[in-house]
């Protein structure tokens, strides 16, 4: 079978023709095969987005042509998703961070599975791109601002069946002796206060209906101390606290609250321009043990499962969707 951009990086490296071609391309950029270890399970096409411009589409297309004698083969477009027709039909679900990464993949999947999606993000331009692809109610909003939270709930209407708290920011990997008040406040404002404010706002509608599902996106950093800086680590531990307490408080009223803890994911979440050398020296050896990174669509599958009626018997669960990182 011909190699295409839809084949995984691992497929390319293991191919007798594709392997040397890809290694040659890496060598031209001053890299070796080890640089691709975290992304072996991703389609080669993902390298365009992950490289942030260093590997343009033309390079990937050229590589495909090179190993197929100048012919561009037809790609398998079935993808990794298995859409469940009508799974969210008749339901309204709010998804934050919907303009990119995990949030975008989650909003898109719910919409394609029949749900009415209130897609929330602070980035209006990228939100418009999502709205052009799937049918969503786009709300440009800052989840840390009370008036914006009120607009989100108003856009959803009286019925709110689900909430996916996906929006979040990373820190600069700084340990506590280097962490500034600015980094601490910013990370907690978005990752904790945002989750708190929007969840507080939607629970009354769920109590009235005596049903609802909330999924909070935590992180592997919520399960360990060696995956990020102190601000991000503490904020995601706080998200688990919110998850468990909310699950306990409202379970008898038919409201399920769970969390997903991603590992390495190919998303649009940008790292800070500068990171702590001390923090990266400490975390680096452990982060190199991360299993190959997942696609945002893989996380969307975990999130939508917990939001849907398929997760009917799950409440207060912290689901590590991390390729097995949490068992190390």
C-alpha positions as CSV (number, residue, x, y, z in Angstrom):
1,X,0.0,0.0,0.0
2,X,1.2,3.5,-0.7
3,X,2.4,5.8,2.1
4,X,0.3,9.0,2.6
5,X,0.3,11.9,5.0
6,X,-2.5,10.0,6.9
7,X,0.0,7.2,7.8
8,X,1.6,7.5,11.2
9,X,5.1,8.7,11.7
10,X,5.8,5.2,13.0
11,X,4.5,3.7,9.7
12,X,6.9,6.0,7.8
13,X,9.9,5.2,9.9
14,X,9.3,1.5,9.6
15,X,8.8,1.6,5.8
16,X,11.8,0.6,3.7
17,X,11.4,3.7,1.4
18,X,9.6,6.1,3.7
19,X,12.0,5.6,6.6
20,X,15.1,6.7,4.8
21,X,13.2,9.6,3.2
22,X,11.9,10.9,6.6
23,X,15.3,10.4,8.3
24,X,16.9,12.4,5.5
25,X,14.5,15.2,6.0
26,X,15.2,15.2,9.7
27,X,18.9,15.3,9.1
28,X,18.6,18.4,6.9
29,X,17.0,20.1,9.9
30,X,19.7,18.9,12.3
31,X,17.5,16.3,14.0
32,X,17.6,12.6,14.4
33,X,14.9,9.9,14.7
34,X,14.7,10.2,18.5
35,X,13.1,13.6,18.1
36,X,10.0,11.8,16.6
37,X,9.6,9.3,19.5
38,X,6.7,11.3,21.2
39,X,4.8,11.5,17.9
40,X,5.2,8.0,16.4
41,X,1.5,7.3,16.7
42,X,0.4,10.6,15.0
43,X,-0.3,11.0,11.3
44,X,2.5,12.6,9.4
45,X,0.1,15.4,8.5
46,X,0.1,16.5,12.1
47,X,3.7,17.6,11.7
48,X,2.6,20.6,9.8
49,X,0.6,22.0,12.7
50,X,3.0,20.8,15.4
51,X,6.1,22.3,13.8
52,X,4.5,25.8,13.9
53,X,5.7,26.7,10.4
54,X,9.0,24.8,10.4
55,X,7.5,22.0,8.4
56,X,5.2,23.5,5.8
57,X,2.5,21.6,3.9
58,X,4.7,21.6,0.8
59,X,7.4,19.6,2.6
60,X,5.0,16.9,3.6
61,X,3.4,16.8,0.2
62,X,6.9,16.6,-1.3
63,X,7.8,13.7,0.9
64,X,4.7,11.8,-0.1
65,X,5.4,12.4,-3.8
66,X,9.0,11.3,-3.3
67,X,8.1,7.8,-1.9
68,X,5.3,7.3,-4.4
69,X,7.3,7.9,-7.6
70,X,5.8,11.4,-8.1
71,X,2.2,10.3,-7.7
72,X,-0.1,11.6,-5.0
73,X,-2.1,8.6,-3.7
74,X,-5.6,8.9,-2.4
75,X,-5.7,9.1,1.3
76,X,-7.8,7.1,3.8
77,X,-10.1,9.8,5.2
78,X,-12.0,7.7,7.7
79,X,-9.8,9.2,10.5
80,X,-9.6,8.1,14.1
81,X,-13.1,9.1,15.2
82,X,-16.1,6.9,15.4
83,X,-19.0,9.2,15.4
84,X,-22.1,8.0,17.2
85,X,-25.1,9.2,15.3
86,X,-27.6,11.1,17.4
87,X,-25.8,10.5,20.7
88,X,-26.4,14.1,21.8
89,X,-29.7,14.8,19.9
90,X,-31.9,17.2,21.8
91,X,-29.2,18.2,24.3
92,X,-27.4,21.5,24.8
93,X,-23.8,21.3,25.8
94,X,-21.4,24.2,26.7
95,X,-17.8,23.7,25.6
96,X,-15.1,26.2,26.7
97,X,-11.8,26.5,24.9
98,X,-13.7,25.6,21.8
99,X,-11.6,27.5,19.3
100,X,-8.6,25.2,19.3
101,X,-7.2,21.9,20.5
102,X,-9.2,19.6,22.7
103,X,-12.1,22.1,23.1
104,X,-12.5,22.4,19.3
105,X,-12.4,18.7,18.8
106,X,-14.9,18.2,21.6
107,X,-17.3,20.9,20.3
108,X,-17.1,19.5,16.8
109,X,-17.8,16.0,17.8
110,X,-20.8,16.8,20.0
111,X,-22.3,18.9,17.1
112,X,-21.7,16.1,14.6
113,X,-23.4,13.7,17.1
114,X,-26.5,15.8,17.1
115,X,-26.0,18.2,20.0
116,X,-26.6,21.9,20.2
117,X,-23.2,23.2,21.2
118,X,-22.5,26.6,22.8
119,X,-18.9,27.0,21.8
120,X,-17.0,29.4,24.0
121,X,-13.6,30.9,23.6
122,X,-11.8,34.2,24.0
123,X,-10.4,34.0,20.4
124,X,-13.1,35.3,18.1
125,X,-11.3,34.6,14.8
126,X,-10.7,30.9,15.5
127,X,-14.2,30.5,16.9
128,X,-15.5,31.8,13.5
129,X,-13.5,29.1,11.8
130,X,-15.1,26.4,13.9
131,X,-18.6,27.9,13.3
132,X,-17.9,27.7,9.5
133,X,-17.2,24.0,9.8
134,X,-19.9,22.8,12.1
135,X,-23.2,24.1,13.5
136,X,-22.5,25.7,16.8
137,X,-23.6,28.8,18.8
138,X,-20.4,30.8,19.0
139,X,-19.9,32.9,22.1
140,X,-16.8,35.1,22.4
141,X,-16.3,35.3,26.1
142,X,-13.8,35.3,29.0
143,X,-14.8,32.6,31.5
144,X,-13.1,34.6,34.3
145,X,-15.5,37.5,33.9
146,X,-18.9,37.3,35.6
147,X,-20.7,39.3,32.9
148,X,-19.3,37.0,30.2
149,X,-20.3,33.9,32.2
150,X,-23.9,35.3,32.3
151,X,-23.8,35.7,28.5
152,X,-22.8,32.1,28.0
153,X,-25.6,30.8,30.2
154,X,-28.1,33.2,28.4
155,X,-26.9,31.8,25.0
156,X,-27.5,28.2,26.3
157,X,-31.0,28.9,27.3
158,X,-33.1,27.3,30.0
159,X,-31.9,23.8,29.3
160,X,-28.2,22.9,29.8
161,X,-27.5,19.2,29.6
162,X,-23.7,19.3,29.7
163,X,-20.7,21.4,30.4
164,X,-17.1,20.6,29.2
165,X,-14.7,22.9,31.1
166,X,-11.7,22.6,28.7
167,X,-10.2,26.1,28.6
168,X,-6.9,26.4,30.4
169,X,-3.4,27.9,30.3
170,X,0.0,26.5,31.1
171,X,2.7,27.9,33.4
172,X,6.5,28.4,32.8
173,X,7.6,25.2,34.6
174,X,8.9,27.3,37.5
175,X,9.3,25.8,41.0
176,X,7.9,27.7,43.9
177,X,11.0,29.7,44.7
178,X,10.9,31.2,41.1
179,X,7.1,31.5,40.6
180,X,5.9,35.1,40.3
181,X,2.7,36.4,41.7
182,X,1.7,37.2,38.1
183,X,2.1,33.6,36.8
184,X,0.3,32.2,39.9
185,X,-2.7,34.6,39.6
186,X,-3.0,34.1,35.8
187,X,-2.9,30.3,35.9
188,X,-5.4,30.1,38.8
189,X,-7.7,32.7,37.4
190,X,-8.2,30.7,34.2
191,X,-7.8,27.1,35.3
192,X,-9.6,27.3,38.7
193,X,-11.7,30.5,38.9
194,X,-13.0,30.0,35.3
195,X,-14.1,26.4,36.1
196,X,-15.7,27.5,39.4
197,X,-17.6,30.5,37.9
198,X,-19.1,28.7,34.9
199,X,-19.9,25.5,36.8
200,X,-21.6,27.6,39.5
201,X,-23.7,29.3,36.8
202,X,-24.9,26.1,35.1
203,X,-25.7,23.9,38.1
204,X,-29.1,25.7,38.8
205,X,-30.5,24.7,35.4
206,X,-29.3,21.1,35.9
207,X,-30.9,21.0,39.4
208,X,-34.2,22.1,37.9
209,X,-34.0,19.4,35.3
210,X,-32.6,16.9,37.8
211,X,-30.0,15.8,35.3
212,X,-26.8,16.9,33.8
213,X,-23.2,16.0,33.1
214,X,-20.1,18.1,33.8
215,X,-16.6,17.1,32.6
216,X,-13.5,19.1,33.8
217,X,-10.2,18.8,31.9
218,X,-7.5,18.3,34.5
219,X,-4.1,17.0,33.5
220,X,-1.5,14.4,34.4
221,X,-0.1,17.3,36.5
222,X,-3.2,16.7,38.7
223,X,-1.9,13.2,39.5
224,X,1.8,13.8,40.0
225,X,4.3,16.5,40.9
226,X,6.8,16.2,38.1
227,X,4.8,17.2,35.0
228,X,4.8,21.0,35.2
229,X,5.5,24.0,37.4
230,X,4.0,24.6,40.8
231,X,1.2,27.0,39.5
232,X,-0.1,24.6,36.9
233,X,0.3,21.6,39.1
234,X,-1.6,23.2,42.0
235,X,-4.3,24.6,39.7
236,X,-5.1,21.1,38.2
237,X,-5.1,19.5,41.7
238,X,-7.7,22.2,42.6
239,X,-9.8,21.2,39.5
240,X,-9.9,17.6,40.9
241,X,-11.1,19.0,44.2
242,X,-13.9,20.9,42.5
243,X,-14.8,17.8,40.5
244,X,-15.0,15.4,43.5
245,X,-16.9,17.8,45.7
246,X,-19.4,18.7,43.0
247,X,-19.9,15.0,42.2
248,X,-20.6,14.3,45.9
249,X,-22.9,17.3,46.4
250,X,-25.1,16.8,43.3
251,X,-25.0,13.1,42.5
252,X,-28.3,12.4,44.2
253,X,-29.9,15.2,42.0
254,X,-28.8,13.4,38.8
255,X,-25.8,15.6,38.0
256,X,-22.7,13.6,37.2
257,X,-19.3,15.4,37.5
258,X,-16.1,13.8,36.2
259,X,-12.6,14.8,35.1
260,X,-10.3,13.8,32.3
261,X,-6.6,13.9,32.9
262,X,-4.7,14.2,29.6
263,X,-1.1,13.3,29.1
264,X,0.8,14.6,26.1
265,X,-1.6,16.0,23.5
266,X,-1.1,17.7,20.1
267,X,-3.0,20.9,20.7
268,X,-2.7,24.6,20.1
269,X,-1.9,25.4,23.7
270,X,1.2,27.6,23.4
271,X,4.1,27.3,25.9
272,X,5.4,30.5,27.4
273,X,8.2,32.3,25.5
274,X,10.6,31.6,28.5
275,X,10.6,28.7,30.9
276,X,12.4,28.0,34.1
277,X,15.7,26.3,33.5
278,X,15.6,24.9,37.1
279,X,12.1,23.5,36.5
280,X,12.9,22.0,33.1
281,X,16.1,20.4,34.4
282,X,14.1,18.6,37.1
283,X,11.0,17.7,35.0
284,X,12.9,16.9,31.8
285,X,14.0,13.4,32.5
286,X,10.4,12.4,33.6
287,X,8.7,14.2,30.7
288,X,10.8,12.2,28.3
289,X,9.0,9.1,29.6
290,X,5.7,10.3,28.3
291,X,4.0,7.8,25.9
292,X,3.5,9.1,22.3
293,X,1.3,12.2,22.3
294,X,-2.4,11.9,21.4
295,X,-4.5,13.8,19.0
296,X,-7.1,16.2,20.3
297,X,-9.7,13.9,18.8
298,X,-8.6,11.2,21.2
299,X,-9.3,13.4,24.2
300,X,-12.6,14.4,22.7
301,X,-13.6,10.8,22.6
302,X,-13.0,10.4,26.3
303,X,-14.8,13.7,27.2
304,X,-17.8,13.0,25.1
305,X,-18.1,9.5,26.6
306,X,-18.3,11.0,30.1
307,X,-20.7,13.7,28.9
308,X,-23.0,11.2,27.2
309,X,-25.5,8.8,28.7
310,X,-22.9,6.1,28.0
311,X,-21.3,7.4,31.2
312,X,-24.5,7.0,33.2
313,X,-22.8,5.1,36.1
314,X,-19.7,7.3,36.4
315,X,-19.6,10.2,38.9
316,X,-16.6,11.6,40.6
317,X,-14.2,9.7,38.3
318,X,-10.8,11.0,37.3
319,X,-10.1,9.3,33.9
320,X,-6.4,9.4,32.9
321,X,-6.6,9.7,29.1
322,X,-2.8,9.6,28.7
323,X,-1.8,6.5,26.8
324,X,-0.7,4.8,30.0
325,X,1.5,7.5,31.4
326,X,-0.2,7.4,34.8
327,X,0.8,3.7,35.4
328,X,4.5,4.5,35.2
